[in-house]
Amino acid sequence: MTFINKSICFLVFSGYNERAVWALCRFFSERKISFYIVARDKYDRLIYSPWSERIVLVRYNKDLNIKIFKKIVERIKIKEKVDKIIYCPTTEFLNKFVLDNREELEYLDINVPLPERKTYSLLTNKISNTAFFEKIGIESPKIYSLKDAILLEKCVFKPRKNIVNNRTLYPIICLTKKDIYESRKKINEKIWFVQEFIKGQSLYLCMYVRKNGLFCYFWQANLLQQPNGKSIVLARSIDSPKVVSENLIADSLHQLGFYGPIMIEFIIDESGVPKFIEANPRFWGPLQLAIDTCPQIINNFIFESIEGEDSYTDADELCSPLKINWYAWHDEIVKNLSILKRYPLVNDLTDEEIIKISQYWDVYSGTKYNR
């Protein structure tokens, strides 16, 4: 991979969305692309990784301010002569800060490869992205009032906005009436809303939409997930299930003014109907699977960030692998296999096969990445 402009580097904040960060570091390192890391704290796993020498700052708390970014830039420029430092969008909290302070950061030579704040907010916040996808004809789980939640057998409480009072909020999955009752007592209806719980197969549509409207994508089938809707720990690539129109989604995102990486989750319900669940307009946890299956996603991000919208010509819309690729978090699978959420497609595998697959494809130290 050759750049016209070589006086650039990428900036990765570690400690949150850790497996996406690990995948980015591996990608940049293998392709000899300059990058630097900001570690979350002195216990950050990347301090003990092959890329520890790329760490320019170790944070001591979660506070974010412009002074921290000034220090980061100063340390990078001591190590390397660069004209542009490209921020990698890996977490919601960081992205909000970066978008709120875009002008000041760009003055510091930090490039922010994210759409306008209004566009990003519409797509990342759960009440507004639900409305967006319904507007283009994609169903979502039925919404109920908070007072009607106690009438349901199962439901999901979702924050209207992801960040409230400088704190990131996450959905609360309630599988019993007791869960619903207890959760309902703790939440504010101005901040939360309720959706029906959808049982079925979870799929990710992983895309990169370019500024000129071209796009590339692939589909990921989720197999194992941490309880309460947390991290995916086993997944694989699949061909397009043809349950929604990828062209419609990409065109609608482009018309909205969006560009960049985005992951959109659907659950195919028991009637075969795809239901929109959430959208993450940033790099997602199982990013290694995207790099292995559809490298155009990250290549487009890199080239568009560096050279502009017309610099990268490999614009195949569908990345269709010749073989199945997998994503795994081996340690989590070994420790908690019995309590992980199992999606229907995992039923084709025995536990022994799951362990064998996860050893080979483990995002941290799998055999595939250490040969």
C-alpha positions as a LaTeX table, in Angstrom:
\begin{tabular}{lrrr}
\hline
Residue & $x$ (\AA) & $y$ (\AA) & $z$ (\AA) \\
\hline
Met1 & 0.00 & 0.00 & 0.00 \\
Thr2 & 1.61 & 3.27 & $-1.15$ \\
Phe3 & 0.57 & 6.79 & $-0.24$ \\
Ile4 & 1.14 & 9.90 & $-2.33$ \\
Asn5 & 1.48 & 11.87 & 0.91 \\
Lys6 & 3.69 & 10.01 & 3.38 \\
Ser7 & 3.88 & 12.72 & 6.08 \\
Ile8 & 0.87 & 11.34 & 7.91 \\
Cys9 & 0.16 & 9.01 & 10.80 \\
Phe10 & $-2.89$ & 7.52 & 12.51 \\
Leu11 & $-3.89$ & 8.08 & 16.13 \\
Val12 & $-5.54$ & 5.26 & 18.08 \\
Phe13 & $-6.96$ & 5.62 & 21.59 \\
Ser14 & $-6.79$ & 2.33 & 23.48 \\
Gly15 & $-8.66$ & 0.90 & 26.46 \\
Tyr16 & $-12.17$ & 1.02 & 25.04 \\
Asn17 & $-13.46$ & $-1.08$ & 22.15 \\
Glu18 & $-10.22$ & $-2.93$ & 22.77 \\
Arg19 & $-10.54$ & $-5.65$ & 20.12 \\
Ala20 & $-11.13$ & $-3.10$ & 17.35 \\
Val21 & $-8.06$ & $-1.21$ & 18.55 \\
Trp22 & $-6.03$ & $-4.44$ & 18.50 \\
Ala23 & $-7.14$ & $-5.11$ & 14.92 \\
Leu24 & $-6.21$ & $-1.59$ & 13.81 \\
Cys25 & $-2.76$ & $-1.82$ & 15.37 \\
Arg26 & $-2.13$ & $-5.17$ & 13.68 \\
Phe27 & $-3.31$ & $-3.79$ & 10.32 \\
Phe28 & $-1.17$ & $-0.65$ & 10.48 \\
Ser29 & 1.87 & $-2.59$ & 11.65 \\
Glu30 & 1.64 & $-5.30$ & 8.97 \\
Arg31 & 1.30 & $-2.68$ & 6.23 \\
Lys32 & 4.02 & $-0.43$ & 7.66 \\
Ile33 & 1.63 & 2.47 & 8.12 \\
Ser34 & 2.72 & 4.95 & 10.78 \\
Phe35 & 0.46 & 5.02 & 13.85 \\
Tyr36 & 0.59 & 6.02 & 17.50 \\
Ile37 & $-1.35$ & 4.86 & 20.54 \\
Val38 & $-2.77$ & 6.62 & 23.57 \\
Ala39 & $-3.09$ & 4.02 & 26.35 \\
Arg40 & $-6.02$ & 4.15 & 28.74 \\
Asp41 & $-3.88$ & 3.69 & 31.88 \\
Lys42 & $-0.81$ & 1.82 & 33.13 \\
Tyr43 & $-2.75$ & $-1.46$ & 33.04 \\
Asp44 & $-3.70$ & $-1.15$ & 29.37 \\
Arg45 & $-3.15$ & $-4.48$ & 27.61 \\
Leu46 & $-1.40$ & $-2.74$ & 24.69 \\
Ile47 & 1.49 & $-1.81$ & 26.98 \\
Tyr48 & 2.43 & $-5.52$ & 26.84 \\
Ser49 & 1.67 & $-5.92$ & 23.13 \\
Pro50 & 4.01 & $-6.01$ & 20.11 \\
Trp51 & 3.10 & $-2.35$ & 19.53 \\
Ser52 & 4.05 & $-0.93$ & 22.92 \\
Glu53 & 6.73 & 1.27 & 21.35 \\
Arg54 & 3.97 & 3.12 & 19.48 \\
Ile55 & 2.47 & 4.42 & 22.74 \\
Val56 & 3.02 & 8.17 & 23.07 \\
Leu57 & 0.89 & 8.82 & 26.14 \\
Val58 & $-0.53$ & 6.85 & 29.06 \\
Arg59 & $-3.65$ & 8.46 & 30.50 \\
Tyr60 & $-4.28$ & 8.52 & 34.24 \\
Asn61 & $-8.03$ & 9.21 & 34.15 \\
Lys62 & $-10.92$ & 9.43 & 31.70 \\
Asp63 & $-10.84$ & 13.20 & 31.41 \\
Leu64 & $-10.57$ & 14.61 & 27.90 \\
Asn65 & $-9.46$ & 18.11 & 27.03 \\
Ile66 & $-7.55$ & 19.97 & 24.35 \\
Lys67 & $-4.40$ & 20.04 & 26.48 \\
Ile68 & $-4.18$ & 16.24 & 26.25 \\
Phe69 & $-4.38$ & 16.40 & 22.47 \\
Lys70 & $-1.73$ & 19.14 & 22.37 \\
Lys71 & 0.59 & 16.91 & 24.39 \\
Ile72 & $-0.13$ & 13.97 & 22.05 \\
Val73 & 0.68 & 16.04 & 18.97 \\
Glu74 & 3.88 & 17.37 & 20.53 \\
Arg75 & 5.10 & 13.87 & 21.37 \\
Ile76 & 4.26 & 12.50 & 17.94 \\
Lys77 & 6.10 & 15.34 & 16.19 \\
Ile78 & 9.17 & 14.73 & 18.32 \\
Lys79 & 9.21 & 11.14 & 17.08 \\
Glu80 & 8.30 & 11.80 & 13.45 \\
Lys81 & 7.86 & 14.67 & 11.03 \\
Val82 & 4.17 & 14.63 & 10.14 \\
Asp83 & 1.82 & 17.17 & 8.62 \\
Lys84 & $-1.40$ & 15.34 & 9.41 \\
Ile85 & $-2.49$ & 13.09 & 12.28 \\
Ile86 & $-5.62$ & 11.09 & 11.47 \\
Tyr87 & $-7.92$ & 10.22 & 14.35 \\
Cys88 & $-9.35$ & 6.68 & 14.27 \\
Pro89 & $-13.02$ & 6.65 & 15.37 \\
Thr90 & $-13.34$ & 3.70 & 17.75 \\
Thr91 & $-15.57$ & 4.82 & 20.64 \\
Glu92 & $-18.71$ & 6.85 & 21.10 \\
Phe93 & $-17.39$ & 8.91 & 24.01 \\
Leu94 & $-14.22$ & 9.93 & 22.17 \\
Asn95 & $-16.09$ & 10.64 & 18.96 \\
Lys96 & $-18.44$ & 13.03 & 20.73 \\
Phe97 & $-15.52$ & 14.96 & 22.20 \\
Val98 & $-13.73$ & 15.06 & 18.86 \\
Leu99 & $-16.81$ & 16.31 & 17.01 \\
Asp100 & $-17.53$ & 18.91 & 19.69 \\
Asn101 & $-13.95$ & 20.20 & 19.36 \\
Arg102 & $-13.31$ & 19.55 & 15.68 \\
Glu103 & $-12.09$ & 23.04 & 14.78 \\
Glu104 & $-9.53$ & 23.20 & 17.59 \\
Leu105 & $-8.26$ & 19.70 & 16.82 \\
Glu106 & $-7.85$ & 20.44 & 13.13 \\
Tyr107 & $-5.86$ & 23.52 & 14.08 \\
Leu108 & $-3.51$ & 21.09 & 15.85 \\
Asp109 & $-3.17$ & 19.10 & 12.58 \\
Ile110 & $-5.49$ & 16.35 & 13.77 \\
Asn111 & $-7.77$ & 15.27 & 10.95 \\
Val112 & $-11.26$ & 14.14 & 12.02 \\
Pro113 & $-12.64$ & 11.67 & 9.40 \\
Leu114 & $-16.21$ & 11.87 & 10.65 \\
Pro115 & $-19.32$ & 13.47 & 9.11 \\
Glu116 & $-20.92$ & 16.60 & 10.52 \\
Arg117 & $-21.94$ & 16.34 & 14.15 \\
Lys118 & $-25.67$ & 16.55 & 13.35 \\
Thr119 & $-25.41$ & 13.63 & 10.89 \\
Tyr120 & $-23.30$ & 11.53 & 13.23 \\
Ser121 & $-25.66$ & 12.14 & 16.15 \\
Leu122 & $-28.73$ & 11.17 & 14.14 \\
Leu123 & $-27.15$ & 7.85 & 13.15 \\
Thr124 & $-25.59$ & 6.91 & 16.48 \\
Asn125 & $-28.40$ & 7.81 & 18.91 \\
Lys126 & $-30.94$ & 5.05 & 19.25 \\
Ile127 & $-34.24$ & 6.92 & 19.03 \\
Ser128 & $-33.17$ & 8.94 & 15.98 \\
Asn129 & $-31.50$ & 6.09 & 14.07 \\
Thr130 & $-34.61$ & 3.95 & 14.60 \\
Ala131 & $-36.71$ & 6.70 & 13.02 \\
Phe132 & $-34.22$ & 7.05 & 10.14 \\
Phe133 & $-34.33$ & 3.37 & 9.20 \\
Glu134 & $-38.10$ & 3.21 & 9.54 \\
Lys135 & $-38.32$ & 6.20 & 7.19 \\
Ile136 & $-36.47$ & 4.27 & 4.48 \\
Gly137 & $-38.78$ & 1.27 & 4.94 \\
Ile138 & $-36.89$ & $-0.99$ & 7.35 \\
Glu139 & $-38.86$ & $-2.29$ & 10.31 \\
Ser140 & $-37.68$ & $-1.97$ & 13.89 \\
Pro141 & $-38.99$ & $-3.56$ & 17.09 \\
Lys142 & $-42.24$ & $-2.06$ & 18.29 \\
Ile143 & $-41.88$ & 0.87 & 20.70 \\
Tyr144 & $-43.95$ & 1.01 & 23.89 \\
Ser145 & $-44.45$ & 3.68 & 26.52 \\
Leu146 & $-42.59$ & 3.13 & 29.78 \\
Lys147 & $-45.82$ & 2.65 & 31.67 \\
Asp148 & $-46.81$ & $-0.20$ & 29.32 \\
Ala149 & $-43.47$ & $-1.97$ & 29.78 \\
Ile150 & $-44.75$ & $-3.87$ & 32.81 \\
Leu151 & $-47.38$ & $-5.50$ & 30.57 \\
Leu152 & $-44.67$ & $-7.17$ & 28.48 \\
Glu153 & $-43.03$ & $-10.55$ & 29.10 \\
Lys154 & $-39.68$ & $-9.35$ & 27.72 \\
Cys155 & $-38.39$ & $-6.02$ & 26.49 \\
Val156 & $-35.35$ & $-3.82$ & 25.93 \\
Phe157 & $-34.89$ & $-0.42$ & 27.55 \\
Lys158 & $-32.81$ & 1.81 & 25.30 \\
Pro159 & $-31.33$ & 5.26 & 25.95 \\
Arg160 & $-32.64$ & 7.92 & 23.57 \\
Lys161 & $-29.10$ & 9.30 & 23.41 \\
Asn162 & $-25.94$ & 7.29 & 24.02 \\
Ile163 & $-24.23$ & 9.87 & 26.22 \\
Val164 & $-26.05$ & 11.72 & 28.99 \\
Asn165 & $-24.35$ & 13.89 & 31.60 \\
Asn166 & $-20.93$ & 12.82 & 30.35 \\
Arg167 & $-21.78$ & 9.14 & 30.84 \\
Thr168 & $-22.27$ & 6.46 & 28.20 \\
Leu169 & $-25.55$ & 4.57 & 28.55 \\
Tyr170 & $-26.22$ & 1.05 & 27.26 \\
Pro171 & $-29.44$ & $-0.88$ & 26.51 \\
Ile172 & $-30.93$ & $-2.96$ & 29.32 \\
Ile173 & $-32.26$ & $-6.34$ & 28.18 \\
Cys174 & $-35.07$ & $-7.64$ & 30.38 \\
Leu175 & $-36.00$ & $-11.30$ & 29.99 \\
Thr176 & $-38.42$ & $-11.57$ & 32.91 \\
Lys177 & $-41.19$ & $-9.46$ & 34.39 \\
Lys178 & $-39.07$ & $-9.03$ & 37.50 \\
Asp179 & $-36.23$ & $-7.59$ & 35.37 \\
Ile180 & $-38.69$ & $-5.21$ & 33.73 \\
Tyr181 & $-40.14$ & $-4.08$ & 37.05 \\
Glu182 & $-36.74$ & $-3.51$ & 38.65 \\
Ser183 & $-35.33$ & $-1.68$ & 35.63 \\
Arg184 & $-38.44$ & 0.46 & 35.18 \\
Lys185 & $-38.07$ & 1.84 & 38.70 \\
Lys186 & $-34.55$ & 3.12 & 38.01 \\
Ile187 & $-34.96$ & 4.92 & 34.69 \\
Asn188 & $-36.19$ & 8.32 & 33.54 \\
Glu189 & $-38.68$ & 8.30 & 30.67 \\
Lys190 & $-37.13$ & 11.48 & 29.29 \\
Ile191 & $-33.87$ & 9.57 & 28.80 \\
Trp192 & $-35.09$ & 6.03 & 27.97 \\
Phe193 & $-37.63$ & 4.32 & 25.70 \\
Val194 & $-38.88$ & 0.73 & 25.45 \\
Gln195 & $-38.81$ & $-1.74$ & 22.55 \\
Glu196 & $-40.13$ & $-5.25$ & 22.25 \\
Phe197 & $-37.56$ & $-8.00$ & 22.59 \\
Ile198 & $-36.83$ & $-9.72$ & 19.27 \\
Lys199 & $-35.71$ & $-13.34$ & 19.22 \\
Gly200 & $-33.79$ & $-14.49$ & 16.16 \\
Gln201 & $-30.48$ & $-14.43$ & 14.30 \\
Ser202 & $-28.29$ & $-11.35$ & 14.71 \\
Leu203 & $-26.52$ & $-10.07$ & 11.59 \\
Tyr204 & $-24.19$ & $-7.11$ & 11.06 \\
Leu205 & $-24.11$ & $-5.21$ & 7.78 \\
Cys206 & $-20.60$ & $-3.73$ & 7.80 \\
Met207 & $-20.01$ & $-0.87$ & 5.35 \\
Tyr208 & $-17.81$ & 1.95 & 4.28 \\
Val209 & $-19.65$ & 4.77 & 2.51 \\
Arg210 & $-17.41$ & 7.16 & 0.63 \\
Lys211 & $-17.93$ & 10.91 & 0.27 \\
Asn212 & $-18.81$ & 10.42 & $-3.39$ \\
Gly213 & $-21.48$ & 7.82 & $-2.57$ \\
Leu214 & $-19.58$ & 4.69 & $-3.59$ \\
Phe215 & $-19.56$ & 2.00 & $-0.95$ \\
Cys216 & $-18.32$ & $-1.46$ & $-0.04$ \\
Tyr217 & $-19.78$ & $-3.93$ & 2.42 \\
Phe218 & $-19.96$ & $-7.44$ & 3.77 \\
Trp219 & $-22.24$ & $-9.35$ & 6.15 \\
Gln220 & $-21.33$ & $-10.86$ & 9.50 \\
Ala221 & $-23.36$ & $-13.54$ & 11.28 \\
Asn222 & $-23.09$ & $-13.35$ & 15.06 \\
Leu223 & $-22.83$ & $-16.70$ & 16.83 \\
Leu224 & $-21.88$ & $-16.11$ & 20.48 \\
Gln225 & $-22.32$ & $-12.98$ & 22.57 \\
Gln226 & $-21.69$ & $-11.94$ & 26.15 \\
Pro227 & $-24.84$ & $-11.78$ & 28.31 \\
Asn228 & $-26.96$ & $-8.62$ & 28.37 \\
Gly229 & $-26.15$ & $-7.65$ & 24.81 \\
Lys230 & $-22.45$ & $-6.99$ & 25.42 \\
Ser231 & $-19.55$ & $-7.96$ & 23.13 \\
Ile232 & $-19.74$ & $-10.45$ & 20.27 \\
Val233 & $-17.20$ & $-13.22$ & 20.96 \\
Leu234 & $-17.71$ & $-15.49$ & 17.93 \\
Ala235 & $-18.86$ & $-14.55$ & 14.43 \\
Arg236 & $-18.28$ & $-15.44$ & 10.80 \\
Ser237 & $-18.60$ & $-13.88$ & 7.38 \\
Ile238 & $-21.57$ & $-14.80$ & 5.21 \\
Asp239 & $-22.80$ & $-13.95$ & 1.74 \\
Ser240 & $-25.49$ & $-11.31$ & 1.47 \\
Pro241 & $-28.68$ & $-12.75$ & 3.01 \\
Lys242 & $-30.69$ & $-10.43$ & 0.72 \\
Val243 & $-32.99$ & $-9.41$ & 3.57 \\
Val244 & $-32.55$ & $-5.66$ & 2.97 \\
Ser245 & $-31.30$ & $-3.55$ & 0.07 \\
Glu246 & $-27.68$ & $-2.59$ & 0.67 \\
Asn247 & $-27.94$ & $-0.06$ & $-2.17$ \\
Leu248 & $-30.95$ & 1.61 & $-0.54$ \\
Ile249 & $-29.14$ & 1.88 & 2.79 \\
Ala250 & $-25.91$ & 3.23 & 1.31 \\
Asp251 & $-27.74$ & 5.73 & $-0.91$ \\
Ser252 & $-29.85$ & 6.92 & 2.03 \\
Leu253 & $-26.77$ & 7.35 & 4.19 \\
His254 & $-25.02$ & 9.29 & 1.42 \\
Gln255 & $-28.03$ & 11.57 & 0.92 \\
Leu256 & $-28.01$ & 12.26 & 4.65 \\
Gly257 & $-24.41$ & 13.46 & 4.36 \\
Phe258 & $-22.83$ & 10.44 & 6.03 \\
Tyr259 & $-19.45$ & 9.01 & 5.07 \\
Gly260 & $-17.14$ & 6.61 & 6.82 \\
Pro261 & $-17.35$ & 3.17 & 8.44 \\
Ile262 & $-20.66$ & 1.98 & 9.84 \\
Met263 & $-22.03$ & $-1.24$ & 11.32 \\
Ile264 & $-25.79$ & $-1.83$ & 11.23 \\
Glu265 & $-27.32$ & $-4.65$ & 13.24 \\
Phe266 & $-30.43$ & $-6.55$ & 12.22 \\
Ile267 & $-32.16$ & $-9.44$ & 13.89 \\
Ile268 & $-34.02$ & $-11.79$ & 11.58 \\
Asp269 & $-37.10$ & $-12.63$ & 13.64 \\
Glu270 & $-38.78$ & $-16.03$ & 13.79 \\
Ser271 & $-41.00$ & $-15.04$ & 10.83 \\
Gly272 & $-37.97$ & $-14.21$ & 8.69 \\
Val273 & $-38.48$ & $-10.42$ & 8.92 \\
Pro274 & $-35.34$ & $-8.30$ & 9.41 \\
Lys275 & $-35.65$ & $-5.83$ & 12.29 \\
Phe276 & $-33.27$ & $-2.91$ & 12.64 \\
Ile277 & $-31.58$ & $-2.98$ & 16.06 \\
Glu278 & $-28.81$ & $-0.37$ & 16.09 \\
Ala279 & $-26.22$ & 1.47 & 14.03 \\
Asn280 & $-22.63$ & 2.27 & 15.03 \\
Pro281 & $-21.09$ & 4.90 & 12.69 \\
Arg282 & $-17.54$ & 4.07 & 13.77 \\
Phe283 & $-15.26$ & 1.04 & 13.92 \\
Trp284 & $-16.96$ & $-1.89$ & 15.66 \\
Gly285 & $-15.62$ & $-4.60$ & 17.98 \\
Pro286 & $-15.15$ & $-7.52$ & 15.51 \\
Leu287 & $-13.21$ & $-5.24$ & 13.12 \\
Gln288 & $-10.65$ & $-7.97$ & 12.48 \\
Leu289 & $-13.31$ & $-9.90$ & 10.56 \\
Ala290 & $-13.86$ & $-6.88$ & 8.31 \\
Ile291 & $-10.12$ & $-6.58$ & 7.69 \\
Asp292 & $-9.89$ & $-10.28$ & 6.79 \\
Thr293 & $-13.05$ & $-10.39$ & 4.69 \\
Cys294 & $-13.50$ & $-6.93$ & 3.18 \\
Pro295 & $-10.23$ & $-4.99$ & 3.36 \\
Gln296 & $-11.80$ & $-2.35$ & 1.11 \\
Ile297 & $-13.54$ & $-1.03$ & 4.24 \\
Ile298 & $-10.31$ & $-0.03$ & 5.96 \\
Asn299 & $-8.51$ & 0.78 & 2.70 \\
Asn300 & $-11.23$ & 3.27 & 1.81 \\
Phe301 & $-10.97$ & 4.82 & 5.27 \\
Ile302 & $-7.20$ & 5.22 & 4.95 \\
Phe303 & $-7.09$ & 6.56 & 1.41 \\
Glu304 & $-10.05$ & 8.87 & 1.79 \\
Ser305 & $-8.59$ & 10.27 & 5.02 \\
Ile306 & $-5.21$ & 10.88 & 3.39 \\
Glu307 & $-5.71$ & 11.72 & $-0.24$ \\
Gly308 & $-9.35$ & 12.59 & $-0.75$ \\
Glu309 & $-12.41$ & 10.96 & $-2.20$ \\
Asp310 & $-11.01$ & 10.06 & $-5.62$ \\
Ser311 & $-7.77$ & 8.44 & $-4.51$ \\
Tyr312 & $-8.93$ & 4.85 & $-4.04$ \\
Thr313 & $-10.41$ & 3.05 & $-7.01$ \\
Asp314 & $-11.03$ & $-0.44$ & $-5.59$ \\
Ala315 & $-14.76$ & 0.12 & $-5.11$ \\
Asp316 & $-16.29$ & $-3.35$ & $-5.31$ \\
Glu317 & $-19.65$ & $-3.04$ & $-3.60$ \\
Leu318 & $-19.79$ & $-6.56$ & $-2.18$ \\
Cys319 & $-16.80$ & $-8.24$ & $-0.58$ \\
Ser320 & $-17.62$ & $-11.88$ & $-1.23$ \\
Pro321 & $-14.93$ & $-14.12$ & 0.30 \\
Leu322 & $-13.88$ & $-17.33$ & $-1.39$ \\
Lys323 & $-13.97$ & $-18.98$ & 2.03 \\
Ile324 & $-15.56$ & $-18.33$ & 5.40 \\
Asn325 & $-13.61$ & $-16.10$ & 7.76 \\
Trp326 & $-14.18$ & $-16.13$ & 11.51 \\
Tyr327 & $-13.80$ & $-13.76$ & 14.41 \\
Ala328 & $-13.19$ & $-15.01$ & 17.95 \\
Trp329 & $-12.33$ & $-13.89$ & 21.45 \\
His330 & $-10.88$ & $-17.15$ & 22.71 \\
Asp331 & $-10.35$ & $-16.37$ & 26.40 \\
Glu332 & $-13.92$ & $-15.21$ & 26.85 \\
Ile333 & $-15.27$ & $-18.28$ & 25.07 \\
Val334 & $-13.21$ & $-20.67$ & 27.21 \\
Lys335 & $-14.13$ & $-18.95$ & 30.49 \\
Asn336 & $-17.83$ & $-18.40$ & 29.86 \\
Leu337 & $-19.02$ & $-20.72$ & 27.10 \\
Ser338 & $-21.88$ & $-22.06$ & 29.19 \\
Ile339 & $-23.43$ & $-18.63$ & 29.81 \\
Leu340 & $-22.84$ & $-16.97$ & 26.44 \\
Lys341 & $-25.88$ & $-16.10$ & 24.34 \\
Arg342 & $-26.13$ & $-18.53$ & 21.44 \\
Tyr343 & $-27.61$ & $-17.40$ & 18.14 \\
Pro344 & $-29.28$ & $-19.99$ & 15.89 \\
Leu345 & $-26.42$ & $-20.37$ & 13.41 \\
Val346 & $-24.04$ & $-21.54$ & 16.14 \\
Asn347 & $-26.13$ & $-24.67$ & 16.63 \\
Asp348 & $-24.31$ & $-26.24$ & 13.67 \\
Leu349 & $-21.13$ & $-26.36$ & 15.79 \\
Thr350 & $-20.18$ & $-28.56$ & 18.72 \\
Asp351 & $-18.44$ & $-27.01$ & 21.72 \\
Glu352 & $-15.21$ & $-28.73$ & 20.68 \\
Glu353 & $-15.43$ & $-27.16$ & 17.22 \\
Ile354 & $-16.10$ & $-23.75$ & 18.77 \\
Ile355 & $-12.96$ & $-24.00$ & 20.90 \\
Lys356 & $-10.85$ & $-25.14$ & 17.96 \\
Ile357 & $-12.11$ & $-22.30$ & 15.76 \\
Ser358 & $-11.55$ & $-19.72$ & 18.49 \\
Gln359 & $-7.97$ & $-20.87$ & 19.09 \\
Tyr360 & $-7.12$ & $-20.34$ & 15.43 \\
Trp361 & $-9.03$ & $-17.06$ & 14.91 \\
Asp362 & $-8.56$ & $-15.40$ & 18.30 \\
Val363 & $-8.27$ & $-11.65$ & 17.73 \\
Tyr364 & $-5.46$ & $-11.31$ & 20.27 \\
Ser365 & $-3.14$ & $-14.23$ & 19.64 \\
Gly366 & $-4.81$ & $-16.72$ & 17.32 \\
Thr367 & $-2.70$ & $-19.10$ & 15.28 \\
Lys368 & $-3.78$ & $-17.29$ & 12.13 \\
Tyr369 & $-2.17$ & $-14.03$ & 13.27 \\
Asn370 & 1.00 & $-15.51$ & 14.75 \\
Arg371 & 2.37 & $-17.65$ & 11.97 \\
\hline
\end{tabular}
